[in-house]
Amino acid sequence: MRKILIVDDHVDIRRLIRMTLEFESYEIFEAEDGATALLLAEAVRPDLVLLDVMMPGELDGLDVCRQLKSDPMLLNPRVIMLSARGQAQDCSAGQQAGADAYLVKPFSPLQLIDVIGQQWEHA
Amino acid sequence: MIAIAIDTPSGAARSFDDAAAAQMERIVTDLGRVYQERNEALREVARAHHEALLRLSLAADMRDDDTGVHITRIGHLAEALALALGESKDFARELRLAAPMHDIGKIGVPDAVLLKPGKLTNDEWVEMRKHPDIGFNMIQPIPFLSVPATIVLSHQERWDGQGYPRKLKHHEIHIGARIFAVADTLDAMTSDRPYRKGTTFSNAVAEITRCGGSQFDPEVVKAFNSIGEVGLIRIKEDMMARRKAREASQMTPSHGLPAVAPLPDPDPDKNKN
């Protein structure tokens, strides 16, 4: 079963994303900040990480993305950035950090499912 | 915080912040879309299912009736009778959709018997009377067709037990088949045949009324009379008008089969749950 790590400081958002993805039979993990996300990622080696851009704490989503992508322990997980801001600079910042896709919150669950599906095609 | 609150299992209401509330709205929007698409897909499947059955039924029916009108007409009559008897709309519609199939077993009856202009010999009658069983065996394995299959099997049964193939009596005969027997007879009597003219509605109604309690379920005959001759003629005219409208609005099917009365959308009320 493919593993997905959800990183968002909002517990409700994490839960809503989990509910959205439960139909697709993924194994879901949750982290509430960047540092926890990196620790958890090393432990479970997710196939894909859904990553909020704006998080409290030392690391924001872009930092986490860069580290996820460069950590050799982690078999290059796919990263989908989630951001409340829909600005072009956010999207390109995400791209520069190595994200594979970018969704604006609130996102359409159907679109999220599609975008995740596309990641497996590219893998 | 905004004013979206739900009751949790503990009984305490709790609120969601803007981000969560906005996300939930998107989920609900998607849910609505999926729901609509699902209903549309189900309607399409139902339509395709009925259309396929109708075309197959026509193939059988057109051997002895080159118009295909008969099987459409008795469906409408059967539907009206079911409603007059107080049956549900769903059931009445199911009867209408079953109508085209009632004689589908005739596909297994040899031309020499089915198309014979004169009287049938005893052996030929034996052949002819196999058609309900042949039809039942054809239809019965198809999902959703248990009522139509029952009607196919028992539409030649008589209230007094003198019908075929099982000699079922009274309420042993499915209500759909009891209704059907009346609709089928009315239409057969009032339709022209190569060897005779159809009789008038008044004659047919009198004959059916006379046979209530012997050939037909008296309750069905009562309902039949409550529709009245004027009502029956209107049903027939409505059906023909709808048929014409459909023929006008559609190109003639290239396969050469006659156009038939439009298939209904499944009851929209049914999709509300």
Interface residues (C-beta under 8 A of the other chain):
Chain A: H10 D12 I13 L16 M19 T20 A84 K105 P106 F107 S108 P109 L110
Chain B: F16 D17 A19 A20 A22 Q23 M24 E25 R26 I27 T29 D30 R33 V34
